Amino acid sequence: MSWGLVDIFYPGETARAEDLDARNAELNRKREAMGHQTAEQSAEQEARFNTDFEAYNEQILSGAIEGAQEGLDATADTLRKGLALPLNFAWRAIPWQLWAVGAIALIIYAGGGVWLRGALARK
């Protein structure tokens, strides 16, 4: 059994797990020698443990991925709200009449007045 990154956070865990596996195998051999367990039962027990262990690792991995995704979503949402806060404040603080005057001033500044004068002259 290999734990990989576990040794980074808990040094020696892989060696401890290997020691426990060796002790478990020795106990199984003793039980077989005493007639309490057959070799097939020992193999079945080991296979069941490995299957359960893999399922447990899959649950941990899927939970970690789900938690990371939730954290990323929460961070993105917080950033989005933080960046939108000044714009929302300005939008709500300035009356709509001033926005309309500003839009008309922007149109005139961009050349809309000349275009409008030419459009009215054609009629």
N, C-alpha and C positions, 0 to 999 in steps of 0.2 A: 504494500500500500504506500503510495507516495502523496505527500500533502503539498508539495510545491512551495507556494508563497507563505505557508503557515510558519516555516522556519524563520522567515524575516521578522515576523512579529513575536513568535515564541520559539526562540532558538532551542534546538534539541528535540523538538516534537517528532520529527521524522524518525530519528534514532529510537525514541521511546516507543513509537508505533511499531517499528520493526521488532523491537524487543518483545512487546506484548504479543505480536503475531507469532513469534517463535515460541513463546511460553504457551500460547493457546494451542499451537500445533503439537507441542510436547504433551499437554494435558489430553488432547484428543488421542494421541498414540497410547497413553496410559489407559484411557477409558476403553480403547479397542483391545488392549492386552488383557484387561480385566474382564472383558466380555460384556461391558455395559453399552457398548456402541460398536456398530460395524463400520468398515471403511466406507461403505456407500453412504451411511448416515453422516459420517464426517465430511465427505465430499459434498453432500447435499447441504449441510450446515454452512460450509464455506461458500458455496455458490449462492445460497440465500443471503448470506451476509454481504457478499460482493454486489448482488443485485440491489439490496436495500441501500448499500453505501452509494452506489451510482445514482439511485433515485434521490437520495438525500442531497447529493452534490448538485443534481439538476434543479432541485427545489431551491437550494441556496443561490445558485447562479441565476435562475429566473427571478428570484426575489431581489437580488442585487441589481439586475438590469432594470427591473420595474422601479425600484427605488431611485436609481440614477436618472431614469427618464422623468420621474415625478419631480426630482430636484431640479433637473434642467428646465422643465416646463415652468416651475415656480420661479426660477431665476429669470427666465426670459420674460415672464409675465411682470415681475417686479421691475425689471429694466424698462419694459415697454410703458408701464404706468409712470415710472419716474421721469422718463423722457417726455411723455405726453402731458405731464402735470403743468409745466409753464404754458404750453400752448392752450390747454383747456382753461387755465386761469385767464389768459388774455382773451380767449373767445367769449368767456362768460362775463368778464369784467367790463368789456367795451360794449356799449349799446349798439344795436343793429343799425341805428341811423349813422353812427360814425363809420361803421364798416361800409355802408352804402356810399357815403361821401368819399371814403378812401378808395373804393372801387372806381367811382367816377373820375377821381383825380388820377388814378393810375391809367385809366383808358385815355384820358386827355394827354397825359405825359407820354404815353406810348404812341401817340399819333392818331388817336381816335377822333380828335376834334377836327383835324384836317380832312379825314375820311368822311366825317359826318357833314362838314361844310360842302364837300364835293358831292355827296349823295343828295343833299337838299338842293344844291344848285341845278342838278340835272332834272329835277321835277318841275 
